[in-house]
Amino acid sequence: MSEGQNLLSTEELAALAQSVTDAGGVAGKGYNVGATVRKHDLTAEDSTLGVNIASLDMINERFIRLFRLGMLEVLRTSPRMNPNRVRIVRFGEYLKDLRPPLSVNIVRMQPLRGYSMVVIEPGVVFSSLDSFFGGFGKGVGQLPPGRLFTPTETRIIHMILQTLFRAQKEAWAPIVATEFEHVSSEINPQFAQIADESDLVVLSRFEPEGVGQQAGGFIDIVVPYVSLKPVRDMLRSRVQTGDGDEDSDRAWQGQLGDAVSDASVELRAVLGKVQLHLHDLQALQPGDVLPVRGSEHARAVINDTPAFDISIGTLGSQMAIQVLSPIKPKTSDRSQPQ
């Protein structure tokens, strides 16, 4: 470069151009050839920020229990549900794996913004239809792509959706109060554009198992990823089943104690035990006397575990036992003669 100037000379420009030309056809020449690059799309959603997948899995587990009870009440069937792990996928990738006809239902999940989608595979519809009319929950084989659902099948789909909405509403209750609204229905998922093909969606798939060999299918709940952003802070903290304070813990313990106290147990009054060899037992004759080691009290036994020292007697015309004192269960008590 010439002294006092900020521009390259003609010779310097020619030398620089020649070096670029020489490096262009030879691998490994140039500046920073060892640097690694990673492609980054500024327009893509980042699925690693904000949404706690574990929280959604917990919501789905609660939904399954409620949905099964609802199906049993409405459609006389209680399908066994196999939930898959919640996945975050591109909407276009999800659509390419679907084959019509399907019951594709566009729904609004308030207060979340945008639209969501509930996809019901025909096997679920026909299995529920068969169970509703007293069958064994059998499904159907492959249907023609353009096959429409009959009014009866559409009514069954509506009943499934209403049951699903109620179960989803209660499952989401610990996170946010929701309301579901059915907007429209399609048989081809390509016509249900709740998001662009490059947008991320949260996919929850449930696979009911019917009693019929042809039953099965799946139910998909597809929610745009951006719709969950308003509640991502609550999802990070996961689902809370109570207030977490001492009052709720005591209430839970009381409810558990009440439930346990209703359990039925068998109580046996044991007066004594005798140990015999098999040949001695086989040699017993009428009138033989077996010596029993006496004890001060009889024992009340529950599930082979001594529970109380008792006294045997009568009350009116009935045999009765009187509880004298409780016994702390010990492993050795089971083998000692009583």
N, C-alpha and C positions, 0 to 999 in steps of 0.2 A: 504494500500500500504506500502511496506517495506521502511524504512527510507533509503534515499540515492539511491533509484532505481526509474526508470520511468515506470516500468511495474507493472501490477496488480498481486497480489499474487494468488495462486490457490484457496484459500478460497474466495477472493473477486470476482474472475471470476465466481465461482460457485454460489455465492449469486446474482450476476447480472443476470446470466442466469436464475435462479429460479424466479426472479422478472419479467423478460420478459415473461416467461411461464405463470405465474399467471395472468398477465395483458392481455395476448392474448385471453383468453376465456371469459373475463368479460368486458362488455361495460362500458365506462366511466373511465377506468383506463389507466394510461400512462401519458406522458408529452404533454402539450399543447392540451388537448382533446377539449378545447373550441374554438380553432382557426378555422376560416373559410378559405376555399380555393376557388379559381376560376380558371377554366380551361383556359389555354392560349395556342393557337396554333401558334408557331413561324413561320410556313410556310404560314399562312393565311394572306390575304390582309386586311388592316384596312380601312373600308369604311368611317370612320369618318374624315379622313385627306385629305384635299386638294380640293375635288370637291364640288362646291356650287350647290346643287340641285335646288335652286331657280333660278339660272342663266339658267340651262338647261330647266326649265319650261318656262322661258321667251323666250328662243330660240324656243321651241316647239310651243308656241302661235304665234310667228311670222311665223313659218313654215306653220301652218295651213292656215293662210290667203293667203300665196303665193301658197300653194298647191291647194287650192280650185280654185283660178284664173287659174292656169295652167290646171287643169282637165276640167274646163269649156271651155278653148280654144282648147284643144287637143281632148278630148273625149265627148264633148257636155254634160257634166254632172258636177254639182257642189255639191259634197256630203257635208253634214253637219258633221263636225268632232267633236268627243267628246274625248278630250285628257285626259288620266289618268295621275296621278302624276308620275313623274319619280321615278323609283325604282332601288335599287342596290340589286341584288340577285345573288345566285350561279348559274353558267351556267347549272349545272346538274339539279337544281330545276326548272329552266326555261324549259328545254327540256322535262321533264317528263309530262308537261301539254299540250304538242303539239301532235296533231294527224294528220298523213299524210292522203291524199296528201295536200301539201302546196307548195307555190312558195317560196322556200328558196334560196335567192340570196346572194352570198359572194361578198363583195365589198371592195375596198381599199379607205380609206378616207385620202388622203394626205393633210397635212404633218404628220398626226397621224400615229403612227407605228402600225403594225399588220393589221389584217383583221376585218371587221365588217360584220353585217348580216342584211338583210332586208327580213322580212317574210311577205308574202301577203296571206291572207286566201282566199280560192276559192270564197267565197261570194262576195268579192270586185272585183275579176276578172270578174265573170259572170254578176254582176251588171253593171260594166263599159262596158262590151261587149254588153249588151242589150241596154244601153243608146246610144252607138256609132252607132248602126244600127237602131235607131229610136224608141226603146222600152221605157218602163217605169222604167227601172233600176231594174228589178227583179233579184234575186239571184237564188241559187240552194240549194237543200237539201244536205244530207250527201253523199259524193262520196266514192267509193271503195278505200281502202288504196293504191293500186297499180296503180290507174288511172293516166295516163299521160296527160299533157296538149297538145291540138292540136296546129298546127302551127298558126291558127288564135288567139287562146287564148294566145299563147306565144308572139305573136305580141302585143296584148293588154297589157300583163305584161311588155314588153319592153317599151311601151309608158308610162305606169304608173311609171316605174323606172326612165325614163328620166325626167318626170315632177317632181318626188320626188327629184332627184339629183339637179335640178335647184333651187327648193324651199329651199332645205337644204343648198346649197351653199350661197344663199342670206341671209338665216336666220343666218348662222354662220359668215357672213361677218364682223359684228361689233367686233367679237372675234378674228377670224383668217381666212385668205384666204384659202379656201379648194377646192380640186378637187376630184371628185368621178369617180371611175373606176369599171366597172362590171367585176368580175373575173370568176365566174361560177354559175351554178344553180342546185338545187336539188329539189326533191319532199319530201324527208324524212329528217327532221332536224337532225337525228342522224348521218347523213353522213357529216354534215357541222360543223366541229370541229374548231371553231375559238378560243377556249380556252379549258383548262382542266375543268373537271366537278366541281372541287373545286374552280376554279377561279371566281372572281367577275365580273359581267357584268352590264352595265347601260342599263336599259330597258325603252324605250319610246313606249307606245302603243297608237295607234289612232284607234278609232272605227267610221268609216263612217256610216251615216244613209241615206239610199236611200229612194226613194218614194215608192218602192215596198215592200210588206209585207215580202217577203223572202230575201230582201236585208239586208246587214249588214256586218258582218265579222270584221276583224281587220287588221291593218298594224303595225308591230313591227319593231323598229330600235334598234338593239342590238350592243352595243359598249363595248369592253373589258375595264375594269376599268383602267388597266395600260396604255391604249392608251390615256387617258385624262390627265395623269399626266404632260406631257409637257406644257399644257395650263391651269393648275390648278390655277396659279397666276392670269391669266386673268379672269377665271371663278369666282374667289373670289370677284372680283370687279363688277361682274354682267355685263349685257349688257348695253352699253351706246348708246343712240340714237342720241347723238350730242356731240359737243366738250365741252359743259358745260360752255362756256364763254359768255360774253355779246353780241358778234357779232352773235353767233348762236341763242341766245335768241331773238335778234331783228329780225333776218331773219325769225324765226319761227312765231313771232308775225305778221310780215308783210304778210306771207303766210296765216295765219289764218284770218287776216283782209280781204285779197283779196277773200278768200273763202266765208266769211260771206257776203261781199258786193254783191255777185252774187245771194243771196237768194231773192226770190220774196215775196213781202208783198202787202197786200190790203189796200189802202188808201181811206177813206170815208170822204166826206165833209158834216159836220153836221151843218145845219142852226139853228136848235132849237129843243127843246123837249117839249112835252106836256104830263102831267100825267092825266089820266082819270080813273074813276071807270068803271067796266065792264058794269053796267047797263046804264051808260051814253054813252058808246061806242055803245051798241046795239040800243040805241034810236036815233042815228044820222040819219039825213035825207039829201037828196040832197039840197044844198043851205045853210046848217048850217055853221056857222063860228066858228072856234076854236081860242081863243086868245092865242098868243104865246108871252112869255116874250122876249122882244128884247134884243139883245146884240150888242156890238159895232162891233165885228168881228165874222165870222164863225170859226169853228174849223175843222182841219184835224185830223182824228182819225185813228190810226193803232192798230188793235187787241184790240179795246175798250179802248185804251190809247191815250189821247190827245197828239198830237205831235207838231202842229203848229197853230198859229193864222193866218187866211187866209182871203183874200178878194175875193168875187165871181164876175166874170165879163165875158167878151168875148174876144176872140182873132181871128179876122177875122170872119169866119162863125162858129167857134167852141166855146163852153163854156170853160171857163178856170178859174183857181184859181191862186192867187198871194200869195206867202208865205211872211208874214209880220215879224214874229218872232217865234223862237222855244219855246216850253213849256216844262218845267221840269216836268216829270210825278209825280203826287201825287195821293194817294189812294182816297182822297176826291173828286178829279176832276171827277171821274166816276159817282158820284151820284148827282153832281150839274147840274141843267138845263142850257142849253146853248142856 
